Amino acid sequence: MSQYGQTGAMLLGDLPIAAGAWFPWHDHPAHQLVWAARGVAAVMVGDAQWVLPSTRALWIPVGVWHRTGAVGNAELRGIYADPEQCPVDWPSPRIVIVRPLLRELLEHLSADGISDDARRRAEAVAFDLLEPMDVAPIVVPAPADPRARDVADAVIADPADSRSLAELGREVGASERTLARAFVRDCRMTFGTWRTQARLRAALPLLAQGLPMTTVAHRVGYATASAFVAAFRRAVGVPPGAYFSATKAATFPPANVRS
C-alpha cells in the first residue's frame, strides 16, 4: 500500500520559509514539485541553480539530492507525487510553467474537505497541465584550486567587477595562465564562461524581484540591458522576460505522461 493511501497521487501542504533561509541538502522518496504560491523560491541541484517566482515551478524526480531556499519571504507548497501513481516520468529536473489554471488547481488541492473522487479528478487535470519549459539551469561550479577559488569568491561577491583574470590573479598570487588552466580543469569551462554564469546566477533574484532590466544588467556587470539579455538567452535558452513571465512563456511540448 502506498503511503499516499486511497486519496490520490499527491500530498500537499504549506511551508513558509524566511528570506535567505535554506533547507539542508536532502532527497525524497517521491517526486516533488517545488512551487512558491507567494514569494520567490530557489533550488540547487549540484552546481545548478533555479530561481522560481510564482509563475514557475521545478519538477524534481524521486531520489534527486537538492536543497530549497527562498529569495524573499516565501510560502512554499509541499507538493509530492507518489511514483507508483504519478503519470509523469521526467528523469531529471524540469522547469514547469505555472499558468493561472494550474495555480488554482494546486491551491484547490491544498484545501481540506475534498472528497477522494474529486481529488483524483483534480489531480489528473493538474498532472495534465504540467507544461515543461525548455531552459537550462545556471551552473556555477566551484574550482578546487585555492587561488582560483579566491578569484571565484571575489567575482561572486561583486559580479560587476570588471577586472581581467590577470588583474584578479595579482590579488591572489597566481598568473593568468595558471588560473585559466585551473578553471578549465576544475570547472570544465573557461574563466570567461564561468564569470558569465556567475553573473547570470546573481541576476536571477534581481529579475524575480521585478527590478528594471537596465538596473539588473548594471548590477551584474553588463554595460547595457541588450548585452545582458543576449547573454541570458545564450545561456538559458530564453530571454529573461520569457523566463519570469507566464504570459510571455513560449509553448513547448506537453509533459511526458504515461498512458
N, C-alpha and C positions, 0 to 999 in steps of 0.2 A: 504494500500500500504506500502510495506517495505521501510525503509529509504534507502535501497540499490537500489531502483528503478528497472529499467529493465536491469541493466548492469551485473547482476550476484549475486553470494552469498558472494563475498569477497570485502572488502575495503582494500587497501594497501597504504602505504605511507612511507616516510623516516623520521627517528627520530634520529639525532645524540645525543649522551649523553657522558658527560665527565667522565674520570676515577674517581671512587669513588662516583659519584653522584647517588642519589636515588630519584625516584618519590614518592610522598606521597602514603599512603595506599588508595586503590580505587577499584572499580569493574566496569564492563562494561555490557551494555545491549545486548552484543553479545559475542560469543565465540572468544577467542584470541589465536593466535599462536605467542609466543614470540620467535623471531629469530634475531640474530645479523649477518648481512651479512659480517660485519667486526668487529673484536674485540671480547670481551667476555662479555656476559650479565649474570646477576644474578637475580633470582626471589625468593621472600619469600611468602609463604602462611602459615599463623600462625607461628609455630615454625620450619617449614620445609623450607629448602633452596636448590635450584638447581643452579649450575653454568653451563653456556651454551656457549661452543665455537661454531664456525660457523657450525660444524658438528652435532649440537644438537639444538632442539627447544623444547619449552614447550607448550603443549596444555592446556589452562585454560578455563573451561566451563563458560558460562554466569553466572554472579552474584557472582563469587568467589572473595572474598576480598584478595588483594595481593598488593605487591609493586615490582617495577622493578628497577634495577640499572645496573651499569657497573663496571667490574673489572679493565679494562683499557679503553682508549677511544674506543667507540663502535659506530657503525652505525646500529641502530635497524630498522627493517621493521615493520611498524604498520600493522599487518595482522589481520583483524576481519572478522568473518563469521556470516552471518545472521542466527539465529536459525531456522527461518521459511524455509530456503532453504538448509541449511547445511546438508549433508548426514551423518556426523559423530556425534555420540551421546555419547561420553565418559562422564561419570558423574563426574569424578574427574580429577585433573591434571595428564597429562601423558607426559613423555619424548618421543620425536619423533626423529628418525634418519633422518638427512638431507643428503641424498646422492646427487651426482652431478646433476642428472636429476631433482630432486625436487628443488634444489637450482636454476637451470637455469629457471625452470618454475616460481618460485616466483619472480625472477628478471624480467622475461618477463612480468609477470602480473603487475609489478610495473611501467612499461613503459607507456607512453602516446600513444594515437593513435591506440589502439587495438579496432577492431570492437566488438560490443556486442556479436555476434555469436562466434567469435574467442575467446573472453574472457570466455564465458560459456564453450566452449570445453576445454580450457586450465585449467580452474578451476576444471572441472570434473576429469581430469587426476591428478591434484595436490591433490585433496581430496583422490583419489585412492592410491596415493603414501605416504600417512601419515602412516608411519610404527612405531608402538609403540615399545619402548624398556622397558623391564620388570625390572626396577630398583626401589629401594626405595630411597626416599629423605633423606637427612641428617637432623635429627631433634635434636635440642639442646634447650630444654625448659629452661626457667629462673626460678630458685627457688624463692618462695615467702619469705622464711625465710631470714632476712637480713644478718645473718652470713654466711649462705650457699651461698647467692648471692655474698658476698665478695669473697668467695672461687672460685665461678664460674668466677667472673671477673678476678681473678688472673690467672686462667687456660687459659681463652680466651686471655689474654694479652700475655701469654707466654706458648703456648701449649707444648713446650719441657720441661717445669718444671716437674721434676720427684719426687717432694716431695710427701710423703704419705698424706692421709687425716688427720692423726693425726698431722703431721708436719704443714700442712696448717691450721689446727684447732687452733694451738697455736698462729698463726698470727692473728686470728680473735676472739680469746677468747671463743672457744667452743670445747667441747670434740669430739673425733672421733665418738662416738655413737650418739651424738646429731645431728651432721652433716649428718651422714649416714641415720638416720631416716628422716631428712629434705629432702634429695634428693629423697628418695623413695616416701615420702608423696607428695612433690610438683612436682616432675618431672616424677613420675611413672617409675623410673629406678634407679639402684644403682649408686653410685658415679663413680665406675669403668666404667660402661657402658656409663654414661654421659660424662666422660672425653674422652672416645674413640670417641664418636660422635663429641665432640668439636674439637678434633684433626683432624678428617677426614674433618670436615667443613673447618678448617683452611687450609687443604691441597688442597682443590678444586681449589682455584685461582692459586696456585703454579703449579698444574698439567696443568691447562688450559693455562698457560704461557709457557709450554713446558720445565720446569726445569727437570733435571735428577731425576729419581725415588729415588736414594740414597739421593740426596740433599733434596728432599721433605720429605722423611722419617725422616731424622735427624732434620729438622726444626720443625717438629711437634711431636717429642718425641719418635721416633722409632729407635732402635739401628741398624736395618738392613732394606733394601728395601723389603726383602721377608716377614718380620714380618708386615710391613706396607701394602703390597699387600694383605696378608691374612686377615688382619683386614678390609680392604676396601671391599674385596669380601664378607666377612661375613655380613657386614652392608648394603651394597648397592645391592649386588646380582651379580655383575660382577666385574672383576679386573679393575684397573684404565685405562689400555690400551684400553679395550673394551668400557669403558665409553666415552673416549675422541677421539677415532679414528673411522672414518666412515668405514674404510676398515677392521677393526677388530671387528666390531659390530656383535653380534650374531643375528641369524634370529629368529624372533618372529612372532606370528600370525598377519595377516593384520588388518587394522583398522576395528572397529565395525561400518560398514556402513549400513545404512538403505536402503532397496530396494525401 
